[in-house]
């Protein structure tokens, strides 16, 4: 009887393990004591995987990081040189804003700069009324777009991100939204701008300063959108380009956002270096020095910097290989395999 019970128990355990959902890969070990954010994610765009996460599926208010989605919906429906006339009164919208006036006319490109650089809430309202006639109608377009990019734990009710219990997202969803925003060059160029000046068509000037302090505080390029409300606390979603590699970072519910971002940047830099060192050894094992020399020359002709062309693999060589692989839609391993070698042969 006991033997039968034990057999049944083991069988049940095996079946349960086969059908239970896999836990989401999260690896905040080593950084979690040093970050204040309630939720965060570092997302590898090329490999579509989480490198580091903490409560990455926790729903939270997203504050002005909302405006990344707002900008995408605007560009899906309008051209940069289109002209918008301010028809709606926006004085009721709390700061931050640039204080547009009814009757003023602007180019779409200028209002988008105010939206993304100065986080202008009144501009978000102007766009919503211009495209959909109301904030609610515009939010429906935002939600539709969110589903298309895979952000299923996100819901919008307004275009500016001022707090509402019905408006929420997760750090993973924010990363997916930013990953989609990279397909809009104007958005990424604008988010990388420290200062700008725009004008209404009648010549009224507006001076803009980016809220992203990482543009001044770190030599590594961190392009992104900030957000803050009392309920959301500090939020940030952005793109890091480091060693020819692209990752997206999102933090929500932070009390020390710039410190948190630096911790994540340092973490990613260490992981990146370790991975590159493994790939250095893999390339050395796969190819002799003469062949590496030929690959380096080909990479240089293709426009990639490998350092000295001497047949010695370095982390800079690995970064060049990875950039080349990404450009030609090969698996971005950083290691030259048969397909990469075949593509490089075209440059020899």
C-alpha positions as CSV (number, residue, x, y, z in Angstrom):
1,X,0.0,0.0,0.0
2,X,2.8,2.4,0.9
3,X,4.7,1.5,-2.2
4,X,1.6,2.2,-4.3
5,X,1.1,5.6,-2.6
6,X,4.7,6.5,-3.2
7,X,4.5,5.6,-6.9
8,X,1.3,7.6,-7.3
9,X,2.9,10.6,-5.6
10,X,6.0,10.6,-7.8
11,X,3.9,10.3,-10.9
12,X,1.8,13.3,-9.9
13,X,4.9,15.3,-9.1
14,X,6.4,14.6,-12.6
15,X,3.1,15.5,-14.4
16,X,2.8,18.6,-12.3
17,X,6.3,19.8,-13.2
18,X,5.6,19.2,-16.9
19,X,2.4,21.3,-17.0
20,X,3.1,24.0,-14.5
21,X,4.0,27.4,-16.1
22,X,7.6,28.3,-16.3
23,X,8.6,31.2,-14.0
24,X,9.7,34.4,-15.8
25,X,13.4,34.9,-16.0
26,X,14.3,37.6,-13.5
27,X,17.8,38.2,-12.2
28,X,17.9,41.2,-9.9
29,X,20.3,39.3,-7.6
30,X,23.3,41.5,-6.9
31,X,21.6,44.8,-7.7
32,X,18.3,44.7,-5.8
33,X,19.7,46.0,-2.5
34,X,21.0,49.0,-4.4
35,X,18.0,50.2,-6.3
36,X,14.9,51.9,-5.0
37,X,12.6,51.2,-8.0
38,X,9.6,49.0,-7.2
39,X,9.7,47.6,-10.6
40,X,12.5,47.4,-13.3
41,X,13.7,45.6,-16.4
42,X,16.8,45.6,-18.6
43,X,15.6,44.1,-21.9
44,X,17.9,42.9,-24.7
45,X,16.3,44.1,-27.9
46,X,18.4,41.9,-30.3
47,X,17.7,38.6,-28.4
48,X,14.2,39.6,-27.1
49,X,15.0,38.5,-23.5
50,X,15.1,40.0,-20.1
51,X,18.7,40.5,-18.8
52,X,17.7,41.7,-15.4
53,X,14.3,42.3,-13.8
54,X,12.5,43.0,-10.6
55,X,8.7,42.8,-10.4
56,X,8.7,43.4,-14.2
57,X,5.0,42.4,-14.6
58,X,3.8,44.5,-11.6
59,X,1.1,47.0,-12.8
60,X,1.8,50.6,-11.7
61,X,1.0,54.1,-12.8
62,X,3.4,55.2,-15.5
63,X,3.3,59.0,-15.3
64,X,4.8,60.9,-18.3
65,X,6.4,57.8,-19.8
66,X,2.9,57.7,-21.4
67,X,4.1,60.3,-23.9
68,X,6.3,57.8,-25.8
69,X,3.1,56.0,-26.8
70,X,1.4,59.4,-27.5
71,X,4.2,60.4,-29.9
72,X,3.9,57.1,-31.7
73,X,0.2,57.4,-32.2
74,X,0.7,61.0,-33.4
75,X,3.2,59.9,-36.0
76,X,1.0,57.1,-37.1
77,X,-1.7,59.7,-38.0
78,X,0.1,62.9,-38.9
79,X,3.1,64.1,-40.8
80,X,5.9,66.1,-39.2
81,X,5.2,69.2,-41.4
82,X,1.4,69.2,-40.8
83,X,0.0,72.3,-39.1
84,X,-2.1,72.1,-36.0
85,X,-4.4,74.9,-34.7
86,X,-5.0,74.9,-31.0
87,X,-8.8,74.6,-30.8
88,X,-9.2,73.4,-27.2
89,X,-8.7,75.2,-23.9
90,X,-5.8,73.6,-22.0
91,X,-5.5,75.8,-19.0
92,X,-7.1,73.2,-16.8
93,X,-4.2,70.8,-17.4
94,X,-1.6,70.8,-14.5
95,X,2.1,71.5,-15.2
96,X,4.4,70.6,-16.8
97,X,3.2,72.6,-19.9
98,X,4.3,75.3,-22.4
99,X,1.1,77.2,-22.1
100,X,-0.2,77.0,-25.7
101,X,-3.1,79.4,-26.5
102,X,-6.3,78.8,-28.4
103,X,-5.9,79.9,-32.0
104,X,-2.1,79.4,-32.1
105,X,-0.7,77.3,-34.9
106,X,2.3,74.9,-34.8
107,X,4.0,72.4,-36.9
108,X,3.6,68.8,-35.6
109,X,7.4,68.4,-35.3
110,X,7.6,71.4,-32.9
111,X,4.8,70.2,-30.7
112,X,6.3,66.8,-30.6
113,X,9.6,68.3,-29.4
114,X,7.6,70.1,-26.6
115,X,5.9,66.8,-25.7
116,X,9.1,64.7,-25.5
117,X,11.7,67.2,-24.3
118,X,9.7,69.4,-21.9
119,X,7.0,66.8,-21.2
120,X,4.2,69.3,-22.0
121,X,0.9,68.0,-20.8
122,X,-1.1,70.7,-22.6
123,X,0.5,69.6,-25.9
124,X,-0.6,66.0,-25.3
125,X,-4.2,67.3,-24.9
126,X,-3.9,69.3,-28.2
127,X,-2.8,66.2,-30.1
128,X,-5.6,64.1,-28.6
129,X,-8.3,66.6,-29.7
130,X,-6.8,67.2,-33.1
131,X,-6.6,63.4,-34.0
132,X,-9.6,61.9,-32.1
133,X,-11.7,64.8,-30.9
134,X,-11.2,63.8,-27.2
135,X,-8.7,62.3,-24.8
136,X,-10.9,59.2,-24.4
137,X,-10.9,58.7,-28.2
138,X,-7.2,59.1,-28.4
139,X,-6.6,56.7,-25.5
140,X,-8.5,54.1,-27.5
141,X,-5.9,54.4,-30.3
142,X,-3.1,54.2,-27.7
143,X,-4.5,51.0,-26.3
144,X,-4.9,49.5,-29.7
145,X,-1.2,50.3,-30.5
146,X,-0.1,48.9,-27.1
147,X,-1.7,45.5,-28.0
148,X,0.1,45.6,-31.4
149,X,3.5,45.9,-29.7
150,X,2.7,43.2,-27.2
151,X,2.1,45.5,-24.2
152,X,-0.9,43.5,-22.9
153,X,-0.6,44.7,-19.3
154,X,-0.9,48.4,-20.2
155,X,-4.1,50.5,-20.3
156,X,-4.4,54.2,-21.1
157,X,-7.2,56.7,-20.4
158,X,-5.3,59.9,-21.3
159,X,-2.4,61.0,-23.4
160,X,-0.3,62.8,-20.8
161,X,0.0,60.3,-17.9
162,X,-1.4,62.4,-15.0
163,X,-2.6,59.9,-12.4
164,X,-5.7,57.8,-12.9
165,X,-6.4,54.4,-11.3
166,X,-7.4,53.1,-14.7
167,X,-4.1,54.1,-16.3
168,X,-1.2,51.6,-15.7
169,X,1.6,49.6,-17.2
170,X,4.5,47.4,-16.2
171,X,8.2,47.9,-16.6
172,X,8.3,45.0,-19.1
173,X,5.5,46.6,-21.2
174,X,7.3,50.0,-21.1
175,X,10.4,48.3,-22.4
176,X,8.4,46.7,-25.3
177,X,6.8,50.1,-26.1
178,X,10.3,51.8,-26.1
179,X,11.6,49.0,-28.3
180,X,8.8,49.8,-30.8
181,X,9.5,53.5,-30.5
182,X,13.1,52.9,-31.9
183,X,11.4,52.4,-35.3
184,X,10.5,56.2,-35.2
185,X,13.8,58.1,-35.8
186,X,12.3,61.4,-35.0
187,X,11.2,60.2,-31.5
188,X,14.7,58.8,-30.7
189,X,16.5,62.0,-32.1
190,X,14.2,64.2,-30.0
191,X,14.7,62.2,-26.8
192,X,18.4,62.6,-27.3
193,X,18.2,66.4,-27.5
194,X,19.3,68.4,-24.4
195,X,18.0,71.8,-25.4
196,X,15.7,73.0,-28.2
197,X,13.8,76.1,-29.3
198,X,10.4,76.0,-31.1
199,X,8.1,78.7,-32.4
200,X,4.5,79.1,-33.2
201,X,3.8,80.0,-36.8
202,X,3.4,83.6,-35.6
203,X,6.8,83.5,-34.1
204,X,6.2,83.0,-30.3
205,X,9.3,81.3,-29.0
206,X,9.5,78.4,-26.5
207,X,12.7,77.2,-24.9
208,X,12.9,73.5,-24.0
209,X,15.2,71.6,-21.7
210,X,15.2,67.8,-21.5
211,X,14.1,66.3,-18.2
212,X,16.5,63.3,-18.7
213,X,19.4,64.2,-16.5
214,X,21.3,61.1,-17.7
215,X,22.2,63.1,-20.8
216,X,24.5,65.2,-18.6
217,X,25.4,62.7,-15.9
218,X,26.9,59.8,-17.8
219,X,29.2,59.3,-20.7
220,X,27.1,56.3,-21.9
221,X,24.3,57.4,-24.1
222,X,20.9,56.9,-22.3
223,X,18.1,58.2,-24.4
224,X,14.6,58.1,-22.8
225,X,11.5,59.6,-21.3
226,X,11.0,60.6,-17.6
227,X,7.9,60.7,-15.6
228,X,6.8,61.7,-12.1
229,X,3.6,61.9,-10.1
230,X,3.1,61.3,-6.4
231,X,1.4,58.0,-7.0
232,X,3.8,56.8,-9.7
233,X,6.9,58.2,-8.1
234,X,9.8,58.5,-10.6
235,X,9.6,56.5,-13.8
236,X,11.9,56.2,-16.7
237,X,12.0,54.3,-20.0
238,X,14.9,54.5,-22.4
239,X,17.4,53.0,-24.7
240,X,21.1,52.3,-23.9
241,X,23.6,52.0,-26.7
242,X,26.8,50.5,-25.4
243,X,29.6,48.7,-27.2
244,X,27.5,48.4,-30.4
245,X,24.7,46.7,-28.4
246,X,21.2,48.0,-27.9
247,X,19.2,47.4,-24.7
248,X,16.1,49.0,-23.2
249,X,15.7,49.9,-19.6
250,X,12.6,50.8,-17.7
251,X,12.1,51.7,-14.0
252,X,8.9,52.4,-12.1
253,X,8.2,53.6,-8.6
254,X,11.7,54.9,-7.9
255,X,12.7,57.5,-5.3
256,X,16.3,57.8,-6.6
257,X,15.9,57.4,-10.4
258,X,19.4,58.7,-11.5
259,X,21.1,56.5,-9.0
260,X,19.0,53.5,-10.0
261,X,19.8,54.0,-13.7
262,X,23.5,54.2,-12.9
263,X,23.4,51.0,-11.0
264,X,21.6,49.3,-14.0
265,X,24.1,50.8,-16.4
266,X,27.0,49.6,-14.4
267,X,25.4,46.1,-14.1
268,X,24.9,45.9,-17.8
269,X,28.4,47.1,-18.6
270,X,29.8,44.3,-16.4
271,X,27.6,41.6,-18.0
272,X,28.4,42.9,-21.5
273,X,32.2,42.8,-20.8
274,X,32.0,39.2,-19.4
275,X,30.0,38.0,-22.4
276,X,32.4,39.7,-24.8
277,X,35.3,37.9,-23.1
278,X,33.7,34.5,-23.6
279,X,33.1,35.4,-27.2
280,X,36.7,36.4,-27.6
281,X,37.8,32.9,-26.5
282,X,35.2,31.3,-28.8
283,X,36.5,33.1,-31.9
284,X,40.1,32.3,-31.0
285,X,39.1,28.6,-30.7
286,X,37.2,28.5,-34.0
287,X,39.7,30.4,-36.2
288,X,43.4,30.7,-36.6
289,X,45.1,34.2,-36.5
290,X,45.5,34.4,-40.3
291,X,41.7,33.8,-40.7
292,X,40.9,36.4,-38.0
293,X,43.1,38.9,-39.8
294,X,41.0,38.4,-43.0
295,X,37.8,38.8,-41.0
296,X,39.1,42.0,-39.4
297,X,39.9,43.5,-42.8
298,X,36.4,42.5,-44.1
299,X,34.8,44.1,-41.1
300,X,36.7,47.3,-41.6
301,X,35.7,47.4,-45.3
302,X,32.1,46.9,-44.1
303,X,32.4,50.0,-41.9
304,X,33.1,48.5,-38.5
305,X,35.9,49.4,-36.1
306,X,37.8,46.4,-34.8
307,X,40.8,48.2,-33.4
308,X,44.1,47.1,-34.8
309,X,43.8,44.8,-37.8
310,X,46.4,42.2,-36.6
311,X,44.6,38.9,-36.3
312,X,44.1,39.3,-32.5
313,X,40.5,39.0,-31.3
314,X,39.6,41.7,-28.7
315,X,36.3,42.8,-27.1
316,X,36.2,45.6,-29.8
317,X,36.4,42.9,-32.4
318,X,33.5,41.1,-30.8
319,X,31.4,44.3,-30.8
320,X,32.2,44.8,-34.5
321,X,31.1,41.2,-35.3
322,X,27.9,41.7,-33.4
323,X,27.1,44.9,-35.2
324,X,27.8,43.3,-38.5
325,X,25.5,40.3,-37.6
326,X,22.7,42.6,-36.6
327,X,23.0,44.6,-39.8
328,X,22.7,41.5,-42.0
329,X,20.0,39.9,-39.9
330,X,22.2,37.1,-38.6
331,X,22.1,35.7,-35.1
332,X,23.9,38.3,-32.9
333,X,26.2,35.9,-31.1
334,X,29.5,37.9,-31.5
335,X,31.1,34.7,-32.7
336,X,31.9,34.2,-36.4
337,X,30.1,31.1,-37.6
338,X,29.6,29.7,-41.2
339,X,26.8,32.2,-42.1
340,X,28.7,35.2,-40.8
341,X,31.9,34.0,-42.5
342,X,30.0,33.7,-45.8
343,X,28.6,37.2,-45.5
344,X,32.0,38.6,-44.6
345,X,33.5,37.0,-47.6
346,X,31.6,39.5,-49.8
347,X,33.9,42.2,-48.3
348,X,37.2,40.5,-48.9
